[in-house]
Amino acid sequence: MTKDHPHATRFIQAGLCRCKFFLHGESGMNGFVCGAPIDEGKSFCDEHHRVVFQPLPDAPPRYRINDYSVGERNEDTDHEPDLTEMLS
């Protein structure tokens, strides 16, 4: 147990409804985890959930596919867009 993690316990002894976030420098079945009480069905306490599930800062952009086959176009009406035009 530490001051920052008063519920710290070994992973193998954590049981249900305890935060399974490994503490710094720990791993494996005998490594220490946070051990804070959590809601049923969760793996991490609120503090460690924010650490684990934060968005990646350099995530690649998401692509949007535009369906040009519906609606009116002001340009050539016989034009069928190719894949590079649709992935813009």
Phi and psi in radians as a Rosetta constraint file:
Dihedral C 1 N 2 CA 2 C 2 CIRCULARHARMONIC -2.217 0.35
Dihedral N 2 CA 2 C 2 N 3 CIRCULARHARMONIC 2.955 0.35
Dihedral C 2 N 3 CA 3 C 3 CIRCULARHARMONIC -1.104 0.35
Dihedral N 3 CA 3 C 3 N 4 CIRCULARHARMONIC -0.673 0.35
Dihedral C 3 N 4 CA 4 C 4 CIRCULARHARMONIC -1.317 0.35
Dihedral N 4 CA 4 C 4 N 5 CIRCULARHARMONIC -0.453 0.35
Dihedral C 4 N 5 CA 5 C 5 CIRCULARHARMONIC -2.323 0.35
Dihedral N 5 CA 5 C 5 N 6 CIRCULARHARMONIC 1.360 0.35
Dihedral C 5 N 6 CA 6 C 6 CIRCULARHARMONIC -1.145 0.35
Dihedral N 6 CA 6 C 6 N 7 CIRCULARHARMONIC -0.320 0.35
Dihedral C 6 N 7 CA 7 C 7 CIRCULARHARMONIC -1.736 0.35
Dihedral N 7 CA 7 C 7 N 8 CIRCULARHARMONIC 0.148 0.35
Dihedral C 7 N 8 CA 8 C 8 CIRCULARHARMONIC -0.908 0.35
Dihedral N 8 CA 8 C 8 N 9 CIRCULARHARMONIC 2.357 0.35
Dihedral C 8 N 9 CA 9 C 9 CIRCULARHARMONIC -2.623 0.35
Dihedral N 9 CA 9 C 9 N 10 CIRCULARHARMONIC 2.855 0.35
Dihedral C 9 N 10 CA 10 C 10 CIRCULARHARMONIC -1.220 0.35
Dihedral N 10 CA 10 C 10 N 11 CIRCULARHARMONIC 2.502 0.35
Dihedral C 10 N 11 CA 11 C 11 CIRCULARHARMONIC -0.916 0.35
Dihedral N 11 CA 11 C 11 N 12 CIRCULARHARMONIC -0.794 0.35
Dihedral C 11 N 12 CA 12 C 12 CIRCULARHARMONIC -1.135 0.35
Dihedral N 12 CA 12 C 12 N 13 CIRCULARHARMONIC -0.371 0.35
Dihedral C 12 N 13 CA 13 C 13 CIRCULARHARMONIC -1.808 0.35
Dihedral N 13 CA 13 C 13 N 14 CIRCULARHARMONIC -0.014 0.35
Dihedral C 13 N 14 CA 14 C 14 CIRCULARHARMONIC -1.134 0.35
Dihedral N 14 CA 14 C 14 N 15 CIRCULARHARMONIC -0.665 0.35
Dihedral C 14 N 15 CA 15 C 15 CIRCULARHARMONIC 1.198 0.35
Dihedral N 15 CA 15 C 15 N 16 CIRCULARHARMONIC -2.951 0.35
Dihedral C 15 N 16 CA 16 C 16 CIRCULARHARMONIC -1.343 0.35
Dihedral N 16 CA 16 C 16 N 17 CIRCULARHARMONIC 2.732 0.35
Dihedral C 16 N 17 CA 17 C 17 CIRCULARHARMONIC 1.044 0.35
Dihedral N 17 CA 17 C 17 N 18 CIRCULARHARMONIC 0.600 0.35
Dihedral C 17 N 18 CA 18 C 18 CIRCULARHARMONIC -2.292 0.35
Dihedral N 18 CA 18 C 18 N 19 CIRCULARHARMONIC 2.444 0.35
Dihedral C 18 N 19 CA 19 C 19 CIRCULARHARMONIC -1.077 0.35
Dihedral N 19 CA 19 C 19 N 20 CIRCULARHARMONIC 2.247 0.35
Dihedral C 19 N 20 CA 20 C 20 CIRCULARHARMONIC -1.765 0.35
Dihedral N 20 CA 20 C 20 N 21 CIRCULARHARMONIC 0.387 0.35
Dihedral C 20 N 21 CA 21 C 21 CIRCULARHARMONIC -1.341 0.35
Dihedral N 21 CA 21 C 21 N 22 CIRCULARHARMONIC 2.083 0.35
Dihedral C 21 N 22 CA 22 C 22 CIRCULARHARMONIC -1.192 0.35
Dihedral N 22 CA 22 C 22 N 23 CIRCULARHARMONIC 2.342 0.35
Dihedral C 22 N 23 CA 23 C 23 CIRCULARHARMONIC -1.312 0.35
Dihedral N 23 CA 23 C 23 N 24 CIRCULARHARMONIC 2.778 0.35
Dihedral C 23 N 24 CA 24 C 24 CIRCULARHARMONIC -0.922 0.35
Dihedral N 24 CA 24 C 24 N 25 CIRCULARHARMONIC 2.229 0.35
Dihedral C 24 N 25 CA 25 C 25 CIRCULARHARMONIC 1.430 0.35
Dihedral N 25 CA 25 C 25 N 26 CIRCULARHARMONIC 0.087 0.35
Dihedral C 25 N 26 CA 26 C 26 CIRCULARHARMONIC -1.979 0.35
Dihedral N 26 CA 26 C 26 N 27 CIRCULARHARMONIC 2.622 0.35
Dihedral C 26 N 27 CA 27 C 27 CIRCULARHARMONIC -2.922 0.35
Dihedral N 27 CA 27 C 27 N 28 CIRCULARHARMONIC 2.975 0.35
Dihedral C 27 N 28 CA 28 C 28 CIRCULARHARMONIC 1.415 0.35
Dihedral N 28 CA 28 C 28 N 29 CIRCULARHARMONIC 3.096 0.35
Dihedral C 28 N 29 CA 29 C 29 CIRCULARHARMONIC -1.086 0.35
Dihedral N 29 CA 29 C 29 N 30 CIRCULARHARMONIC -0.549 0.35
Dihedral C 29 N 30 CA 30 C 30 CIRCULARHARMONIC -1.693 0.35
Dihedral N 30 CA 30 C 30 N 31 CIRCULARHARMONIC 0.062 0.35
Dihedral C 30 N 31 CA 31 C 31 CIRCULARHARMONIC -1.275 0.35
Dihedral N 31 CA 31 C 31 N 32 CIRCULARHARMONIC 2.686 0.35
Dihedral C 31 N 32 CA 32 C 32 CIRCULARHARMONIC -1.477 0.35
Dihedral N 32 CA 32 C 32 N 33 CIRCULARHARMONIC 2.416 0.35
Dihedral C 32 N 33 CA 33 C 33 CIRCULARHARMONIC -2.035 0.35
Dihedral N 33 CA 33 C 33 N 34 CIRCULARHARMONIC 2.925 0.35
Dihedral C 33 N 34 CA 34 C 34 CIRCULARHARMONIC -0.954 0.35
Dihedral N 34 CA 34 C 34 N 35 CIRCULARHARMONIC -0.915 0.35
Dihedral C 34 N 35 CA 35 C 35 CIRCULARHARMONIC 1.370 0.35
Dihedral N 35 CA 35 C 35 N 36 CIRCULARHARMONIC 0.063 0.35
Dihedral C 35 N 36 CA 36 C 36 CIRCULARHARMONIC -1.155 0.35
Dihedral N 36 CA 36 C 36 N 37 CIRCULARHARMONIC 2.589 0.35
Dihedral C 36 N 37 CA 37 C 37 CIRCULARHARMONIC -1.076 0.35
Dihedral N 37 CA 37 C 37 N 38 CIRCULARHARMONIC 2.460 0.35
Dihedral C 37 N 38 CA 38 C 38 CIRCULARHARMONIC -2.351 0.35
Dihedral N 38 CA 38 C 38 N 39 CIRCULARHARMONIC 2.889 0.35
Dihedral C 38 N 39 CA 39 C 39 CIRCULARHARMONIC -1.257 0.35
Dihedral N 39 CA 39 C 39 N 40 CIRCULARHARMONIC 2.639 0.35
Dihedral C 39 N 40 CA 40 C 40 CIRCULARHARMONIC -1.027 0.35
Dihedral N 40 CA 40 C 40 N 41 CIRCULARHARMONIC 2.378 0.35
Dihedral C 40 N 41 CA 41 C 41 CIRCULARHARMONIC 1.599 0.35
Dihedral N 41 CA 41 C 41 N 42 CIRCULARHARMONIC -0.093 0.35
Dihedral C 41 N 42 CA 42 C 42 CIRCULARHARMONIC -1.824 0.35
Dihedral N 42 CA 42 C 42 N 43 CIRCULARHARMONIC 2.797 0.35
Dihedral C 42 N 43 CA 43 C 43 CIRCULARHARMONIC -1.887 0.35
Dihedral N 43 CA 43 C 43 N 44 CIRCULARHARMONIC -0.352 0.35
Dihedral C 43 N 44 CA 44 C 44 CIRCULARHARMONIC -2.328 0.35
Dihedral N 44 CA 44 C 44 N 45 CIRCULARHARMONIC 2.652 0.35
Dihedral C 44 N 45 CA 45 C 45 CIRCULARHARMONIC -1.221 0.35
Dihedral N 45 CA 45 C 45 N 46 CIRCULARHARMONIC 2.969 0.35
Dihedral C 45 N 46 CA 46 C 46 CIRCULARHARMONIC -1.024 0.35
Dihedral N 46 CA 46 C 46 N 47 CIRCULARHARMONIC -0.723 0.35
Dihedral C 46 N 47 CA 47 C 47 CIRCULARHARMONIC -1.073 0.35
Dihedral N 47 CA 47 C 47 N 48 CIRCULARHARMONIC -0.818 0.35
Dihedral C 47 N 48 CA 48 C 48 CIRCULARHARMONIC -1.391 0.35
Dihedral N 48 CA 48 C 48 N 49 CIRCULARHARMONIC -0.414 0.35
Dihedral C 48 N 49 CA 49 C 49 CIRCULARHARMONIC -1.081 0.35
Dihedral N 49 CA 49 C 49 N 50 CIRCULARHARMONIC -0.720 0.35
Dihedral C 49 N 50 CA 50 C 50 CIRCULARHARMONIC -1.132 0.35
Dihedral N 50 CA 50 C 50 N 51 CIRCULARHARMONIC -0.595 0.35
Dihedral C 50 N 51 CA 51 C 51 CIRCULARHARMONIC -1.224 0.35
Dihedral N 51 CA 51 C 51 N 52 CIRCULARHARMONIC -0.773 0.35
Dihedral C 51 N 52 CA 52 C 52 CIRCULARHARMONIC -1.297 0.35
Dihedral N 52 CA 52 C 52 N 53 CIRCULARHARMONIC -0.695 0.35
Dihedral C 52 N 53 CA 53 C 53 CIRCULARHARMONIC -1.864 0.35
Dihedral N 53 CA 53 C 53 N 54 CIRCULARHARMONIC 0.655 0.35
Dihedral C 53 N 54 CA 54 C 54 CIRCULARHARMONIC -1.477 0.35
Dihedral N 54 CA 54 C 54 N 55 CIRCULARHARMONIC 2.566 0.35
Dihedral C 54 N 55 CA 55 C 55 CIRCULARHARMONIC -1.176 0.35
Dihedral N 55 CA 55 C 55 N 56 CIRCULARHARMONIC 2.571 0.35
Dihedral C 55 N 56 CA 56 C 56 CIRCULARHARMONIC -1.274 0.35
Dihedral N 56 CA 56 C 56 N 57 CIRCULARHARMONIC 2.319 0.35
Dihedral C 56 N 57 CA 57 C 57 CIRCULARHARMONIC -1.204 0.35
Dihedral N 57 CA 57 C 57 N 58 CIRCULARHARMONIC -0.525 0.35
Dihedral C 57 N 58 CA 58 C 58 CIRCULARHARMONIC -1.939 0.35
Dihedral N 58 CA 58 C 58 N 59 CIRCULARHARMONIC 0.644 0.35
Dihedral C 58 N 59 CA 59 C 59 CIRCULARHARMONIC -1.134 0.35
Dihedral N 59 CA 59 C 59 N 60 CIRCULARHARMONIC 2.482 0.35
Dihedral C 59 N 60 CA 60 C 60 CIRCULARHARMONIC -1.137 0.35
Dihedral N 60 CA 60 C 60 N 61 CIRCULARHARMONIC 2.659 0.35
Dihedral C 60 N 61 CA 61 C 61 CIRCULARHARMONIC -1.164 0.35
Dihedral N 61 CA 61 C 61 N 62 CIRCULARHARMONIC 2.614 0.35
Dihedral C 61 N 62 CA 62 C 62 CIRCULARHARMONIC -1.517 0.35
Dihedral N 62 CA 62 C 62 N 63 CIRCULARHARMONIC 2.545 0.35
Dihedral C 62 N 63 CA 63 C 63 CIRCULARHARMONIC -1.736 0.35
Dihedral N 63 CA 63 C 63 N 64 CIRCULARHARMONIC 2.443 0.35
Dihedral C 63 N 64 CA 64 C 64 CIRCULARHARMONIC -1.976 0.35
Dihedral N 64 CA 64 C 64 N 65 CIRCULARHARMONIC 2.262 0.35
Dihedral C 64 N 65 CA 65 C 65 CIRCULARHARMONIC -1.690 0.35
Dihedral N 65 CA 65 C 65 N 66 CIRCULARHARMONIC 2.103 0.35
Dihedral C 65 N 66 CA 66 C 66 CIRCULARHARMONIC -1.628 0.35
Dihedral N 66 CA 66 C 66 N 67 CIRCULARHARMONIC 2.274 0.35
Dihedral C 66 N 67 CA 67 C 67 CIRCULARHARMONIC -1.646 0.35
Dihedral N 67 CA 67 C 67 N 68 CIRCULARHARMONIC 1.714 0.35
Dihedral C 67 N 68 CA 68 C 68 CIRCULARHARMONIC -1.469 0.35
Dihedral N 68 CA 68 C 68 N 69 CIRCULARHARMONIC 0.006 0.35
Dihedral C 68 N 69 CA 69 C 69 CIRCULARHARMONIC -1.410 0.35
Dihedral N 69 CA 69 C 69 N 70 CIRCULARHARMONIC -0.213 0.35
Dihedral C 69 N 70 CA 70 C 70 CIRCULARHARMONIC -1.959 0.35
Dihedral N 70 CA 70 C 70 N 71 CIRCULARHARMONIC 2.655 0.35
Dihedral C 70 N 71 CA 71 C 71 CIRCULARHARMONIC 1.438 0.35
Dihedral N 71 CA 71 C 71 N 72 CIRCULARHARMONIC 3.137 0.35
Dihedral C 71 N 72 CA 72 C 72 CIRCULARHARMONIC -1.642 0.35
Dihedral N 72 CA 72 C 72 N 73 CIRCULARHARMONIC 2.604 0.35
Dihedral C 72 N 73 CA 73 C 73 CIRCULARHARMONIC -2.147 0.35
Dihedral N 73 CA 73 C 73 N 74 CIRCULARHARMONIC 2.442 0.35
Dihedral C 73 N 74 CA 74 C 74 CIRCULARHARMONIC -1.374 0.35
Dihedral N 74 CA 74 C 74 N 75 CIRCULARHARMONIC -0.220 0.35
Dihedral C 74 N 75 CA 75 C 75 CIRCULARHARMONIC -1.649 0.35
Dihedral N 75 CA 75 C 75 N 76 CIRCULARHARMONIC -2.748 0.35
Dihedral C 75 N 76 CA 76 C 76 CIRCULARHARMONIC -0.990 0.35
Dihedral N 76 CA 76 C 76 N 77 CIRCULARHARMONIC 2.145 0.35
Dihedral C 76 N 77 CA 77 C 77 CIRCULARHARMONIC -1.342 0.35
Dihedral N 77 CA 77 C 77 N 78 CIRCULARHARMONIC -0.278 0.35
Dihedral C 77 N 78 CA 78 C 78 CIRCULARHARMONIC -1.551 0.35
Dihedral N 78 CA 78 C 78 N 79 CIRCULARHARMONIC 0.011 0.35
Dihedral C 78 N 79 CA 79 C 79 CIRCULARHARMONIC -1.290 0.35
Dihedral N 79 CA 79 C 79 N 80 CIRCULARHARMONIC 2.237 0.35
Dihedral C 79 N 80 CA 80 C 80 CIRCULARHARMONIC -1.928 0.35
Dihedral N 80 CA 80 C 80 N 81 CIRCULARHARMONIC 2.109 0.35
Dihedral C 80 N 81 CA 81 C 81 CIRCULARHARMONIC -1.188 0.35
Dihedral N 81 CA 81 C 81 N 82 CIRCULARHARMONIC 2.530 0.35
Dihedral C 81 N 82 CA 82 C 82 CIRCULARHARMONIC -1.611 0.35
Dihedral N 82 CA 82 C 82 N 83 CIRCULARHARMONIC 3.105 0.35
Dihedral C 82 N 83 CA 83 C 83 CIRCULARHARMONIC -1.079 0.35
Dihedral N 83 CA 83 C 83 N 84 CIRCULARHARMONIC -0.634 0.35
Dihedral C 83 N 84 CA 84 C 84 CIRCULARHARMONIC -1.154 0.35
Dihedral N 84 CA 84 C 84 N 85 CIRCULARHARMONIC -0.526 0.35
Dihedral C 84 N 85 CA 85 C 85 CIRCULARHARMONIC -1.303 0.35
Dihedral N 85 CA 85 C 85 N 86 CIRCULARHARMONIC -0.546 0.35
Dihedral C 85 N 86 CA 86 C 86 CIRCULARHARMONIC -1.364 0.35
Dihedral N 86 CA 86 C 86 N 87 CIRCULARHARMONIC -0.441 0.35
Dihedral C 86 N 87 CA 87 C 87 CIRCULARHARMONIC -1.688 0.35
Dihedral N 87 CA 87 C 87 N 88 CIRCULARHARMONIC 1.176 0.35
